[in-house]
Amino acid sequence: MKFLADMGISPRIVSWLKSNGYDAIHLVEQGLEKLPDDEILIKARNEQRIILTVDLDFAQLLAIGQEFLPSVVLFRLGNETYEVMNQFLAEVLNRFES
């Protein structure tokens, strides 16, 4: 699995993913912190990456465009600390990895 982390996602989550063998990048690593959401979708689709975000706009853009890809993991946990988000992501990966 390959991941693209949006600006609301801690770079520590990307580091955790990399340390667990996943191909993960953060927009800030590539100097793309100002990239508009629609271009982030295109980038993720072209690179076959799953978007990690706290931004509801991605789901809306996919629905409006009647698109199914890229996949999006939307964190809406109430407590969006690194530790809580990592625990949630680990559970999602364990459940859906295959």
C-alpha positions in Angstrom: 0.0 0.0 0.0 1.1 3.5 -0.8 0.0 6.6 1.2 -0.1 10.3 0.7 -0.5 12.4 3.8 -2.3 15.7 3.6 -1.3 18.7 5.7 -3.5 17.9 8.7 -1.6 14.6 9.2 1.4 14.6 11.4 4.7 13.7 9.7 5.2 11.3 12.6 2.4 9.1 11.1 4.3 9.0 7.8 7.5 8.0 9.7 5.5 5.3 11.5 4.2 4.0 8.2 7.7 4.0 6.6 9.1 2.1 9.6 6.4 -0.5 9.1 7.4 -1.0 5.5 4.8 1.1 3.8 5.5 3.6 0.9 4.4 6.8 2.5 5.0 10.5 1.7 3.8 13.8 3.2 3.0 16.7 1.0 5.4 18.9 3.0 8.3 16.5 2.0 7.8 17.4 -1.6 7.2 21.1 -1.0 3.5 20.7 -1.9 1.9 22.2 1.2 -0.1 24.7 -0.8 -1.3 22.1 -3.4 -5.1 22.5 -3.9 -7.3 19.5 -2.9 -8.3 18.7 -6.5 -4.6 18.4 -7.5 -3.9 16.3 -4.4 -6.6 13.9 -5.7 -5.0 13.8 -9.1 -1.5 13.2 -7.6 -2.8 10.4 -5.4 -4.7 8.8 -8.3 -1.7 9.0 -10.6 0.7 7.5 -8.0 -1.9 5.0 -6.8 -1.7 6.3 -3.2 -4.3 6.3 -0.5 -4.9 9.8 0.9 -4.6 10.3 4.7 -6.5 13.4 5.8 -8.7 15.2 8.3 -10.2 17.3 5.5 -13.8 16.5 4.5 -13.4 18.1 1.1 -11.8 15.0 -0.5 -14.9 12.9 0.0 -17.0 15.7 -1.4 -14.7 16.1 -4.5 -14.8 12.4 -5.1 -18.6 12.3 -4.9 -19.1 15.4 -7.2 -16.8 13.9 -9.7 -18.4 10.5 -9.3 -14.9 9.0 -8.8 -14.0 5.9 -6.8 -10.3 6.5 -6.7 -8.1 7.4 -4.9 -9.1 5.8 -1.6 -9.3 8.2 1.3 -8.8 7.5 5.0 -10.6 10.4 6.8 -9.7 10.9 10.4 -12.6 12.3 12.4 -11.8 11.0 15.9 -12.4 14.0 18.1 -9.0 13.4 19.6 -6.6 13.6 16.7 -3.3 13.3 18.5 -0.5 11.4 16.9 -1.0 8.4 19.2 -4.7 8.1 18.7 -4.4 8.5 14.9 -1.7 5.9 14.8 -3.7 3.4 16.8 -6.7 4.0 14.5 -4.6 3.6 11.4 -3.0 0.4 12.7 -6.5 -1.0 13.3 -7.6 -0.1 9.8 -4.5 -1.6 8.2 -4.9 -4.8 10.1 -8.5 -5.1 9.1 -8.3 -4.1 5.4 -4.7 -4.8 4.3 -5.6 -7.8 2.2 
